[in-house]
């Protein structure tokens, strides 16, 4: 590898969680009288924090109660415990990586740790988990990725980010890092994720983790 650090997003990159969590979000919103389609949720909130979701709907005039994050978190944990799976071949990639790597996610720390434990990936990251709770501004701002690189002691220019969301790719590029888009999660089964991530600035897009080491330009 030509990088000193690889930063992985969690949802949709390490674990195939985006469809599960977005369905939970739709159900939770409906409980407060807010209707949203799966496509709308994908378009607006993929890679964004719960705080960003609350801010979005409050700005639109919806009464989102303070217990919304807790209700959503509880529903997601239940769904994850029943159905969450790792991204195919991710464990193989992590075992063969050989260099420094970490997680930087918009999800809260509890959810990331829960996801990694459920899917058997926790040992691959130990204490190298960074979340939006740790910075002032979440993705698409570069804060989280810059924080992760600083904590890992690596120059942003020597850092590779693996992301599945537009906001994540934008954050990586704003941080001066190389961004590879991953579109192998089930949330891209019926969507043109490649075009979305290339437009966001991804330097490469790939759809199978087994192809991680193939250095090919995005087209």
N, C-alpha and C positions, 0 to 999 in steps of 0.2 A: 504494500500500500504506500501511496505517496503522501500520506497524512500522518500527523502526530497524534490526532485525536479523532474518534468517530463518535458523534452524538446521535443517539437514536431517539426519535419520538416514541411514545409508548403505544397509544391507541391507534390502531390501523397499521402499525409498523412492527411492533413486537407481539402484540395480541390483536386478534380479529374481533375488536370490540365495538366498532363504530355503529354498526346496524343495531346491535343490542342497546347501546347507550342512547342512540337517537330515538329509538322506539320508546324507551323509558322516559325520555324528555317529552315526547308527544303526549304520552299518557299523563304525565305530571302536569303539563300545561293545561290539558283538557280538564283536569280536576279543578282548575282555577278559572274555567270558562274561556280559555284561549285555544283556538284551533290552529294547528300548523300541520302541513303535510311533511312527509319524509323528505321529499325533494327540497322543500323550503328549509328544513332543519339542516340538511346536508349543505346547502348553499350558504346559509347564514352563520352556522355555528361549528362547522367542522374545524377542529384545532383550536377552538376558543374556550375560555374558562367559564365556569358557572357564573361568576360575577359579571362577565360580559353578557351572558344571556339575560340575567336579571336586569342589567342596565338597559339592554335593548328594549325589553318589553315595558319597563317603567317609562322610558323615554317616549314610547308609543302611546302612553296613557293607560296602560293596564295596571291593575292593582296586584302586584306580585308581593305576597307576604314574606316576612323575614324567615319563615321556616321552609321556604321553597328549597334551598340547597340541601337541607337535611332530608326532606321528603324525597327529593330526586336521588340523593346518595343512597338512601335505604332501598329504593326500588332498583337502582343499578346493581348494588351488591347482591341482591336476591337473584337478579337475572344472570349476573356473572357467575355466581356460585353454581347455577344450573347449567349454563351453556358456554361459558367462555373457553376459547381454544387459542393456543399460540399460532402465530403466522407460520405456515408450512415452511420448514427448513431453517427457521430462524436460529434454532439451537445449534445446528451445524455451522452456520455462519459465525455465531458468537464464539464457539469453541475454536474455530480456525482463525479468528481475527488477529490474534498475536500482539496487538498494540493497545494503547489506552482507549477506553470507551466508557460512555456513561449514558444516562437517560435525562432528557429535558422535556417535560410534559406540561401541558396546560391543565391537566387534571390535578386534583389535590394529592398530597403525599400519601394519605391513607389509601386512596383508590389505586395509585400506582403500585404501592407495596402489595396490596391485596391482589391485584391483577398478576403481578410477577410471581407471587407465591402460588396462586391457583394454577398457573401454567408451567411451573417448575423452572422459571427463569431467574428467580431471586438471587441465586448464588452467582449469577453472571455479573451482577452489578453491585452487590454489597451496599456500601454507603454512598455510592456514586449516582444518586438520584436527585435531580433538581426539578422544582416545580414552580408554577406561576405564583404560588404563595410567597416565594422568596424574593420577588422583585416588584418594583413599582408598577411596571407596565407589562402585560402579557403579549403574546403574539397577536398581531404581526409586528409589534415593536421588537427590536433586537435584544432587549434587556436580558431575557432568560438565557439565550445562547451565549451572550457575552459573560454572564455570571458563571455559567457552567465552565466555559473555557478558562476563566480566571481562577476558579476553584481547582481546576485540573492542571493549572500552570502551563497552558498551551496558548500560543499565538493564534488568534482567530483566523489568520490567513493560512494556517496549517491545519485547519479543522474542517472535517466533512460532516454534514448534517444529513440524516435520512429522514424524510418527512413525507406524509401522505396528504397534507392539506395545503391549500393556497396560502393561508395565513402563516403556516409554518415555513414554507419556502420563502415567502416574503421576509420573514423575520431572519432567516439564515442569511439571505443576500444582504439585508440591511446591516448585519453584523460583520460583513466582509468575509463570509465563509462560503465554501463550496456546498451547493445543495443538490442532492439527488432525490428525485421524487419517486415514491413507491406506490404502485397502483394495484397491488395484489390482494388487498383486503376485499371482503365481500361487499363493502359499500360501493365499490367501483365495478361490480358485475354488470350493471346496466347503464353505466355512465362513462363518458369519455374523459377519464381522469388525466390521461396523458396530455391532452390539449390544455386542460385547465392548469396543470402544473408547469408546463413549458411556458405558457403565457405569464405565469407568476414569476418566472425567472429561473426555473430549475435547469441545472447544467446537464442533467441526464435524467431519464425516466426509465424505470424497469418494473416488471410485473411479477417476477419470480425471485425469491430470496436466493435461490441456488445460482442466479446470475449476478450476484452482488459483486463479484470480483472482475467481471467483464467490463473493461473500461471502454465504453462505446458512447459516442456523443448522442445527445437527444436529437431526434429529428422531428 
